[in-house]
Amino acid sequence: MASEPHALTRRQLLGGLLALAAGAALPPCSAVAEPGDILTRRVPATGEALPLVGLGSWITFNVGDDPLLLASCTAVMAAFFAGGGRMIDSSPMYGSSQATIGHGLAELDAAERVYAADKVWTSRPAEGPAQIEASRRDWGLPRFDLLQVHNLLAWEENLATLQAMRAAGEVRHVGITTSHGRRHAALERILREADLDFVQLTYNIVDREAERRLLPLARERGIGVIANRPFQQKRLIRRLEGKPLPDWAAELGAATWAQFILKFIVSHPAVSCAIPATTRVDHVRENLAAAREPLPDAALRRRMADYVHRL
């Protein structure tokens, strides 16, 4: 009984933060998405429709067992699901992020709402299955929707493990990841040769190397693309903040730089989902609103990239 006051405090804290997720001060109404508004794109391998904006967890969800920070992350997840989001991406490399996600899913009873994307990250492939099982326990789910080889680490052996799991029905989709524009030549070879459902790579309005060969190749091969580092871990937003959005951004329904950037990313026909990370409820709502009509066509995408390049 001695612990009951503490438990009550945690419930009150979570309740307050979830109320914030439901009704915090918001951007202008045009910048906030309703669940039914969220655009989706079909996973090439299975035809499943996924919302164009997901949620990353690198750094932002690595909060340990701090109850206030755990409740804050749960509030972000609540806003994400309330806004129509599904894909959450994590990795054993991300500290306590997996356990934070598992905490939020349990608190929100949201196991059926999430598209769970995680990774295997080990140079010792024999340890991969145990690592995946530990990750699954952290998430508190019976299985993952997507497992990816993180940063091409021992990729052939680790991918074979994931493919065997897929064949056994232990995971639905498999993929491979890189970031920061690294190892694109190796990634191109893998995309040509390997049996993949997804590839995850860095792509945004200034990091566009993937447009040359990787994105067209993924589309040709029927491989979904997850765009990581959409804001260059905040650096791109910091570079642009204080600078004016073009007047014609209103044509896109982009009220903020974050929405401008995300609309550029997810409008590429090869991209299945972008995964911005955030610690803020208002930002997760702002991000989800980018996955809403209208999206730019090819000509407007060129205009967007040129505008940012000139700033």
ZAMARGU-4260 file (C-alpha; in steps of 0.2 Angstrom, whole numbers, plus 5000, padded with zeros to 4 digits):
<rodrens>
0) 5000/5000/5000 | 5015/5012/5003 | 5017/5013/4984 | 4999/5018/4980 | 5002/5037/4981
5) 5016/5036/4969 | 5006/5025/4957 | 4992/5038/4958 | 5004/5052/4954 | 5010/5043/4939
10) 4992/5040/4933 | 4988/5058/4936 | 5004/5063/4927 | 5000/5052/4912 | 4982/5058/4911
15) 4987/5076/4911 | 5000/5073/4897 | 4987/5063/4887 | 4975/5077/4889 | 4988/5089/4882
20) 4990/5077/4867 | 4971/5079/4864 | 4970/5097/4866 | 4986/5107/4868 | 4988/5123/4859
25) 4989/5119/4841 | 4996/5126/4824 | 4983/5134/4813 | 4969/5123/4808 | 4976/5120/4791
30) 4992/5113/4799 | 4983/5100/4809 | 4978/5083/4802 | 4963/5073/4806 | 4965/5054/4805
35) 4954/5052/4790 | 4964/5065/4780 | 4980/5055/4781 | 4987/5050/4764 | 4993/5032/4763
40) 5004/5023/4750 | 5004/5004/4748 | 5018/4993/4753 | 5024/4986/4736 | 5026/4968/4743
45) 5009/4966/4751 | 4998/4980/4745 | 4995/4986/4763 | 4992/5004/4765 | 5003/5014/4777
50) 5002/5032/4781 | 5015/5043/4773 | 5022/5050/4789 | 5028/5039/4804 | 5037/5041/4820
55) 5056/5039/4823 | 5063/5036/4840 | 5082/5039/4839 | 5088/5050/4854 | 5070/5057/4857
60) 5064/5041/4866 | 5080/5036/4874 | 5073/5042/4891 | 5077/5028/4903 | 5065/5025/4917
65) 5061/5043/4921 | 5042/5043/4924 | 5040/5061/4918 | 5049/5058/4901 | 5041/5041/4899
70) 5024/5050/4901 | 5029/5063/4889 | 5034/5050/4876 | 5017/5041/4879 | 5008/5058/4875
75) 5018/5060/4859 | 5013/5042/4854 | 4995/5046/4859 | 4994/5061/4848 | 5003/5051/4834
80) 4989/5037/4834 | 4975/5050/4836 | 4981/5058/4821 | 4981/5043/4810 | 4999/5038/4812
85) 5005/5019/4812 | 5023/5016/4808 | 5035/5018/4823 | 5053/5014/4820 | 5067/5009/4832
90) 5083/4999/4835 | 5093/4990/4848 | 5106/5004/4845 | 5094/5017/4852 | 5096/5015/4870
95) 5080/5013/4880 | 5069/5018/4865 | 5062/5001/4862 | 5057/5000/4881 | 5049/5017/4880
100) 5039/5012/4865 | 5033/4996/4874 | 5028/5007/4889 | 5018/5018/4878 | 5010/5004/4869
105) 5005/4996/4885 | 4998/5012/4893 | 4988/5016/4877 | 4983/4999/4874 | 4989/5002/4856
110) 4997/4986/4851 | 4984/4984/4837 | 4986/5001/4830 | 5005/5001/4827 | 5015/4996/4812
115) 5031/4990/4822 | 5047/4993/4813 | 5063/4988/4822 | 5081/4982/4817 | 5094/4969/4820
120) 5111/4977/4825 | 5125/4965/4828 | 5141/4960/4819 | 5139/4943/4826 | 5124/4936/4816
125) 5122/4921/4828 | 5117/4933/4841 | 5103/4941/4830 | 5089/4930/4835 | 5092/4933/4854
130) 5093/4952/4850 | 5077/4952/4841 | 5068/4942/4854 | 5074/4955/4867 | 5068/4969/4856
135) 5051/4960/4854 | 5049/4959/4873 | 5054/4977/4875 | 5040/4982/4863 | 5028/4970/4871
140) 5022/4963/4855 | 5019/4945/4848 | 5029/4949/4832 | 5036/4964/4822 | 5029/4970/4806
145) 5046/4975/4799 | 5063/4970/4804 | 5078/4978/4795 | 5097/4975/4795 | 5103/4991/4803
150) 5117/5000/4793 | 5121/4985/4783 | 5130/4977/4798 | 5134/4959/4793 | 5120/4961/4781
155) 5120/4945/4771 | 5120/4934/4787 | 5108/4945/4796 | 5096/4947/4781 | 5096/4928/4779
160) 5090/4927/4797 | 5076/4939/4794 | 5071/4931/4778 | 5069/4914/4787 | 5059/4923/4800
165) 5047/4930/4786 | 5046/4913/4779 | 5041/4906/4796 | 5028/4919/4798 | 5038/4927/4813
170) 5039/4944/4804 | 5029/4951/4790 | 5042/4962/4781 | 5061/4963/4780 | 5072/4977/4775
175) 5089/4985/4776 | 5095/5002/4782 | 5108/5015/4779 | 5109/5034/4784 | 5119/5050/4781
180) 5121/5045/4763 | 5133/5031/4767 | 5137/5016/4756 | 5125/5020/4742 | 5135/5009/4730
185) 5134/4994/4741 | 5115/4998/4744 | 5112/4999/4726 | 5120/4981/4723 | 5109/4974/4737
190) 5093/4982/4730 | 5097/4974/4714 | 5101/4956/4721 | 5092/4954/4738 | 5074/4949/4742
195) 5068/4964/4751 | 5052/4972/4756 | 5059/4989/4762 | 5075/4999/4761 | 5078/5014/4774
200) 5089/5028/4769 | 5092/5047/4771 | 5081/5057/4760 | 5076/5075/4761 | 5075/5092/4752
205) 5094/5094/4753 | 5100/5076/4754 | 5094/5071/4737 | 5108/5059/4731 | 5095/5044/4733
210) 5085/5052/4718 | 5099/5047/4706 | 5098/5028/4707 | 5092/5021/4723 | 5074/5028/4723
215) 5071/5023/4705 | 5078/5006/4708 | 5068/5003/4723 | 5052/5008/4713 | 5057/4997/4699
220) 5060/4982/4711 | 5044/4984/4721 | 5054/4989/4737 | 5046/5001/4749 | 5057/5016/4754
225) 5057/5023/4772 | 5065/5041/4773 | 5075/5044/4788 | 5083/5060/4794 | 5070/5071/4786
230) 5076/5086/4796 | 5094/5081/4797 | 5091/5079/4816 | 5084/5097/4817 | 5099/5105/4808
235) 5088/5108/4793 | 5074/5116/4803 | 5087/5127/4812 | 5094/5132/4795 | 5078/5138/4789
240) 5069/5145/4804 | 5067/5164/4803 | 5067/5163/4784 | 5050/5165/4775 | 5041/5151/4767
245) 5037/5156/4749 | 5019/5163/4746 | 5015/5148/4735 | 5018/5136/4750 | 4999/5139/4753
250) 4996/5130/4737 | 5003/5114/4746 | 4994/5117/4763 | 5011/5119/4770 | 5010/5131/4785
255) 5028/5127/4792 | 5045/5123/4786 | 5043/5105/4793 | 5027/5102/4783 | 5036/5110/4767
260) 5050/5098/4769 | 5039/5082/4773 | 5028/5086/4758 | 5043/5086/4747 | 5049/5069/4754
265) 5033/5060/4754 | 5027/5066/4737 | 5041/5056/4729 | 5032/5041/4721 | 5045/5029/4728
270) 5044/5034/4746 | 5032/5024/4757 | 5035/5034/4773 | 5045/5047/4782 | 5050/5045/4800
275) 5053/5061/4809 | 5057/5060/4827 | 5050/5072/4840 | 5047/5075/4859 | 5033/5086/4856
280) 5014/5083/4854 | 5012/5099/4843 | 5026/5094/4832 | 5019/5076/4829 | 5003/5084/4824
285) 5011/5096/4813 | 5021/5082/4805 | 5006/5071/4802 | 4997/5086/4794 | 5010/5085/4780
290) 5003/5069/4775 | 4987/5077/4768 | 4982/5083/4751 | 4988/5092/4742 | 5005/5085/4738
295) 5017/5093/4725 | 5019/5087/4707 | 5036/5085/4699 | 5037/5103/4693 | 5032/5110/4710
300) 5045/5098/4719 | 5058/5106/4708 | 5053/5123/4713 | 5053/5118/4731 | 5070/5111/4731
305) 5077/5126/4721 | 5069/5138/4733 | 5078/5130/4748 | 5094/5129/4739 | 5094/5148/4736
310) 5091/5152/4754
</rodrens>
